[in-house]
Amino acid sequence: MFARRLKVEVSVEGERRACPLDWLDSFCMRRFTGDAAFDDTLPQAEGVLEAGFRVNSDRLAEELSGWLTRKKGMGKKVAVHISEEGGNSA
């Protein structure tokens, strides 16, 4: 549906894994982010997000990290790593 497939991983205390689908769903709903730039995102599966070209991957990672740290981190920082599916850095 969208032009890019992004691989989204999270790290909490050094443990890196695919971002849970429900976390991606919650973040990507505009009513949570309030940012129209993220309207061009569509969670597909655990750790997989489709996105349009106007979505800046670095900004997405930063915003998602902050949101997850506040909402899901239980007092721990949640780092987010995003790459283009296929190995290219996003």
Secondary structure, 3 states (H helix, E strand, C coil): CCCEEEEEEEEECCEEEECCHHHHHHHHCHHHHCCHHHHHEEEEECCEEEECCCCCHHHHHHHHHHHHHHHCCCCCCEEEEEEECCCCEC
